[in-house]
Each structure stands twice: as structure tokens, then as C-alpha cells.
Amino acid sequence: MYFAALLARTEDGWEASDTELDDVETLSDLTDLAREASVDEDTVLVYIEQEDAWFGVIRVDGEEDPRIYVSDASAAARSSYGEILLTDELLGREPGAEDEIAALEELVDLDGTEDGETEELRSDADSVAAAVTESDLDDDSDAVPAGPLGDLGVLADLGLSEKDLLTLRTDALVEIADALGAAEVLEAVR
């Protein structure tokens, strides 16, 4: 079960609202949702939680790129909403690397040859494919790390230190809201 909330800072304090993520398919969609909730391009936090598994905080400040923190990346990777947050950049991957592998696989027919390819070329192609597959298996760069990932300072200037963020586990939103001084407004929507 998921829970998602928006916390938007205003000149009068924080405004909270629960939010549906049904139409959110990408980080860009999530960022747009946050910007729509923003008052005068002030800070908006999007909080997503999968009960007892992981939580994520996305901070959007005006037109700046979103800042992301995920409490457990490997758990989030098994979640449709978590996958939205685990961008190539956050994971330290080369953008589009998976697309390049898929494009190479499409070059080869089901029988392992291209139209008009000779046996000798097929043998060379098989050797290259085997080498790529072995190197992919040896290279754990696509593995999602267990544990926290992202911007540890995402809430530091709002009252929640990096150390405190790392210690949050279950019901993290309540502790985040307390640190922000937004516990009352959050309780009204929860």
C-alpha cells in the first residue's frame, strides 16, 4: 500500500495535501505535480511511502531540478513508484545504457543472423554477443544498491539533518513534518 503527500511552503507556513499518483508515470510528471502545488515557486516536498518497505522525498524549488532521497533503493526498485525516483543520474548510470543494449539485440534475428549474413560472420557475432553478456554479468553497475540513496541534505535547511534523515524508518512522514513544523497540517490530510 502506498501513501503520497504534498507539503507546499507558503508565507503562512506549510500546506499539506494527500495526492493521487495514478497519472504519474515519470519523474517529470511528479515534478510538474509538485510545481502545480507551489505557491510563488516556493519549496514543495513530495513524500511517497510504501508501507514498511521504503519512502522517498522529492524536493522541488521553483524551476530547479528536483532533489531526491530514497530510504531503501533496492526496495524502491521493486516498486512502480520507486522506479520513477530511481533515475539513471541518481543511480550513477550512463543515461540510455539500457537502450543501447536493446538496440543491439534488435539487430539480430531470432536465428542469430541478419539477412544475408554468412556463417563466419554469425560465428563472430556470437562471440561478441557472448563477450558482452559475460561482461554485463561481471559488471554490477546496473545493480541497485541496498539502503539509502540520493541527496542526504534534501531537508537539512528545513530542520532535518542528514543524520536524522538516515535514521528514519517507519512513519517517517510524521517525523519529517515535525521537523518542518507542519505536523498539524499534515494530520488534517492523513
N, C-alpha and C positions, 0 to 999 in steps of 0.2 A: 504494500500500500504506500502511496506517495502523498506527500503534503507539500504544497508550494505556497509561498507568501511573498508579497512585495512590501518593502519598507521604503517609503519615499521621504526624504528630508525636506522640510519646508521651513519658512522663517518662524513658524509657531511650534516647531518640534517635528516629530515623526508621524507620518500617516501610514497605517497598515491596512493591507487587504489580502485576503486569500486569493489565489488566482488559479485558473484552469490552464493547463499546458497542452490541451488537446490539439491545438492548431500550431504548436511549436515543433518544428522539425529540425531546426539548425540553431547554432549559436547566434547567428544574425537575427533570426526570428525572436529569440529570447531577449537579445539586446534591444530590438525595436519595441518589444513589450515593456521593457523597463523604461525606455525613453518616453513612451507614451504616458507613463505614470509620473514622470518627472515634473516638478514644478520649477520653472525658471532654470532648467538644465542643472538642477542640483543633484546630489547623490541619491541613487536608488540602489537598494540591495534586493536581489532575488535570492530567496532561500528555497532549496529543494531538498527534500529528505525522503529516503526510502527507509521505512521503519526498521530500526535496529540493524541496518546494514551500512549506510553511508549518508552523508549530507554534503551539499555544495553551496557555496556562497559566490554569487556573481555580483560584482560592483560595477556600476555604470555611472560615470561622472561626465555629464554633458555629452560631447561628441568624441571623447577619448575612447580608446579601445577598452573593452571590458576586462576587468581583473577577476581571476577565477581561483578559488580554493576548493579542493575536494578532499574530504576526510579520509577516504579509502579508495584509491584509484582502481584497484583490481576489482573491488565490489561494484563500483560505479560502471566499470566496463561491461558488466553483465546486465546492465540496465539500459533501457532505451533512452531515458532522460540523462543518465550518466554519460552515455556515448556522445551526447550533444556537447557536454562540457569538456570531454577529453579530446581536445583538438590536437593536430599534429604538432603545433607550436608548444602546447602545454606538455606534451609527451616527449618533446625534443626530437621529433622525427622530421625527416625531409618531407615537405609538403608534396603530395601527389605520388609518393613512392609506391603505394599500393596500386595506383592507376597504371604505372609503368609496367608492373608485373602482369596485370590483367591484359594490357595491350600486347605484350609479348606472347602470352598464352593464346590470344586470338589469332596470331599469325600462323598457328599450326592447326591443321585439320584434325579430325578425330583419329585418323590413322597415323598421325605423327608426321605427315608430309604436306608440303604445299603442292599446289597443282604444278605438274611437270618436274618435280624435284627428283633427282637421281638418288639411287641407293647410297652413294658415297656422301652426298650432302645430307641425307637423312641421318646417317651414322654420325656425322659431325654435329648436326643439330641435336641429336640425342645426347651426345657427350656434353655439349654446352648446357642443355636443359638439366642434366644430372648434376653438373657442377653448380649451377645456380640454385637448384633445390638443396644440395648439400650445404652450400654457403648460407642459404636462408635458414636452414635448421641450426647451423652453428652460431648464427648471428641472432642474439636475443634483443636486437634494437626495436623489434615490434612488440616485445613483451611489455605489458602494462605493470608498473611497479605496485607492490602491495604498500598500503599505508598512504599517508598524506601526500598531496601533490598540488603544486600551484603557488600562488602568491601568499606567503605566510603573513605578510604585512597588510593584507587587504582590509583589515579592520583596526589596525594599530592606532591610527589617528582618531578613531571614533571611540576608543576606550577599551579595546580588547587586544591585548598584547599577543605577539607571536606564540609565546609560551602558553598562554591561556587558550589560544585557538587550538593548539596541538593537543591539549588535554580534554577537549570537548568530545563526548561520545554520543550518548543518547540524550534526547531532548535538548539538543544544542541550541535550538532557536530561542528557547526561554533564556538561556544564559547570554546569548548574543543580544537579545532585546533588553535584558537587564543592563548590560554594559553600555548600550546606546541610550538608555533612559526611555525606552519605548515599550516596556513590559505591559503597561496598561492598555495602550492602543492595540498591541498585538493580541492581548487576551480577549479583546472585544471581537476579533475576527476568527479566533481559533475555536 
